[in-house]
Amino acid sequence: MEDENLAWLLSQLKELESQQVSFVNKSILRQAGKIASEQSKRIEQAEGELDGRMWNPGKW
């Protein structure tokens, strides 16, 4: 996920969270933000691994 998209998503989730009165809803929105951040990190790591494998002359 691109940084600006992730930032937008996280800001939207925080805004929604601040409008909630239910603890359950706040918790769900908070965890959704954590999941999105973790997913973005894993996508970045996978892209880096793919780039590394493609440019490894020993694997050609």
Backbone as CSV, one residue per row, in Angstrom:
resi,resn,N_x,N_y,N_z,CA_x,CA_y,CA_z,C_x,C_y,C_z
1,MET,0.846,-1.162,0.000,0.000,0.000,0.000,0.895,1.229,0.000
2,GLU,0.582,2.179,-0.850,1.400,3.385,-0.920,1.275,4.173,0.372
3,ASP,2.315,4.916,0.684,2.352,5.680,1.935,1.186,6.658,2.061
4,GLU,0.871,7.353,0.974,-0.218,8.345,1.064,-1.567,7.657,1.219
5,ASN,-1.744,6.501,0.583,-2.995,5.766,0.751,-3.128,5.247,2.174
6,LEU,-2.037,4.735,2.713,-2.049,4.232,4.080,-2.325,5.376,5.052
7,ALA,-1.687,6.501,4.850,-1.900,7.661,5.719,-3.361,8.104,5.670
8,TRP,-3.940,8.128,4.469,-5.348,8.505,4.333,-6.242,7.515,5.070
9,LEU,-5.990,6.227,4.876,-6.795,5.198,5.535,-6.700,5.326,7.052
10,LEU,-5.488,5.485,7.565,-5.308,5.610,9.005,-6.004,6.853,9.558
11,SER,-5.963,7.951,8.814,-6.641,9.163,9.283,-8.154,8.975,9.279
12,GLN,-8.671,8.282,8.281,-10.112,8.013,8.231,-10.545,7.115,9.386
13,LEU,-9.737,6.103,9.659,-10.059,5.198,10.760,-10.020,5.922,12.100
14,LYS,-9.032,6.805,12.283,-8.948,7.567,13.537,-10.151,8.501,13.690
15,GLU,-10.538,9.109,12.589,-11.702,9.998,12.641,-12.965,9.216,13.013
16,LEU,-13.150,8.076,12.375,-14.307,7.234,12.702,-14.250,6.767,14.144
17,GLU,-13.055,6.393,14.588,-12.887,5.921,15.963,-13.277,7.012,16.963
18,SER,-12.894,8.248,16.678,-13.201,9.346,17.600,-14.702,9.628,17.665
19,GLN,-15.452,9.235,16.643,-16.893,9.467,16.613,-17.688,8.352,17.288
20,GLN,-17.026,7.260,17.607,-17.725,6.112,18.180,-17.892,6.276,19.686
21,VAL,-18.996,5.741,20.194,-19.206,5.715,21.637,-19.017,4.299,22.174
22,SER,-19.158,3.322,21.303,-19.020,1.926,21.706,-17.540,1.528,21.767
23,PHE,-17.152,0.940,22.891,-15.781,0.471,23.046,-15.456,-0.587,21.994
24,VAL,-16.412,-1.455,21.682,-16.192,-2.525,20.696,-15.891,-1.923,19.329
25,ASN,-16.683,-0.945,18.924,-16.452,-0.315,17.620,-15.105,0.404,17.575
26,LYS,-14.764,1.088,18.679,-13.460,1.762,18.730,-12.323,0.751,18.606
27,SER,-12.464,-0.370,19.287,-11.428,-1.407,19.240,-11.279,-1.986,17.842
28,ILE,-12.393,-2.226,17.181,-12.355,-2.772,15.819,-11.658,-1.806,14.877
29,LEU,-11.992,-0.539,14.961,-11.367,0.455,14.085,-9.871,0.597,14.375
30,ARG,-9.503,0.551,15.654,-8.084,0.646,16.028,-7.310,-0.550,15.473
31,GLN,-7.883,-1.737,15.606,-7.212,-2.942,15.103,-7.145,-2.951,13.577
32,ALA,-8.161,-2.404,12.926,-8.127,-2.307,11.465,-6.942,-1.455,11.020
33,GLY,-6.666,-0.390,11.743,-5.506,0.448,11.430,-4.198,-0.289,11.632
34,LYS,-4.106,-1.066,12.707,-2.896,-1.851,12.955,-2.697,-2.905,11.870
35,ILE,-3.786,-3.535,11.460,-3.704,-4.549,10.402,-3.245,-3.916,9.096
36,ALA,-3.797,-2.754,8.756,-3.413,-2.073,7.512,-1.932,-1.698,7.535
37,SER,-1.449,-1.226,8.674,-0.027,-0.866,8.787,0.862,-2.097,8.636
38,GLU,0.484,-3.178,9.284,1.256,-4.423,9.196,1.249,-4.971,7.771
39,GLN,0.096,-4.915,7.121,-0.010,-5.398,5.748,0.880,-4.570,4.821
40,SER,0.887,-3.269,5.015,1.740,-2.400,4.200,3.214,-2.756,4.390
41,LYS,3.597,-3.003,5.635,4.990,-3.384,5.939,5.353,-4.705,5.260
42,ARG,4.447,-5.666,5.321,4.725,-6.968,4.701,4.792,-6.880,3.179
43,ILE,3.962,-6.049,2.591,4.012,-5.859,1.136,5.358,-5.264,0.746
44,GLU,5.819,-4.280,1.497,7.116,-3.655,1.221,8.249,-4.677,1.340
45,GLN,8.193,-5.520,2.364,9.217,-6.547,2.546,9.190,-7.554,1.396
46,ALA,8.003,-7.956,0.968,7.885,-8.922,-0.127,8.415,-8.329,-1.432
47,GLU,8.134,-7.055,-1.660,8.659,-6.401,-2.862,10.180,-6.357,-2.833
48,GLY,10.732,-6.057,-1.670,12.188,-6.037,-1.537,12.800,-7.406,-1.759
49,GLU,12.156,-8.435,-1.240,12.654,-9.797,-1.436,12.593,-10.187,-2.904
50,LEU,11.506,-9.835,-3.563,11.363,-10.139,-4.981,12.443,-9.441,-5.798
51,ASP,12.676,-8.165,-5.507,13.736,-7.426,-6.210,15.093,-8.079,-5.979
52,GLY,15.353,-8.470,-4.735,16.624,-9.111,-4.418,16.810,-10.427,-5.141
53,ARG,15.755,-11.210,-5.234,15.860,-12.496,-5.935,16.022,-12.315,-7.439
54,MET,15.357,-11.306,-7.994,15.450,-11.086,-9.444,16.850,-10.644,-9.850
55,TRP,17.527,-9.884,-8.986,18.826,-9.343,-9.343,19.981,-10.115,-8.743
56,ASN,19.737,-11.300,-8.271,20.792,-12.144,-7.722,21.404,-12.959,-8.860
57,PRO,22.625,-12.622,-9.301,23.233,-13.332,-10.427,23.409,-14.839,-10.173
58,GLY,23.513,-15.247,-8.942,23.661,-16.672,-8.628,22.402,-17.462,-8.945
59,LYS,21.284,-16.802,-9.061,20.021,-17.495,-9.346,19.623,-17.401,-10.814
60,TRP,20.493,-16.818,-11.662,20.156,-16.689,-13.083,20.406,-17.966,-13.795
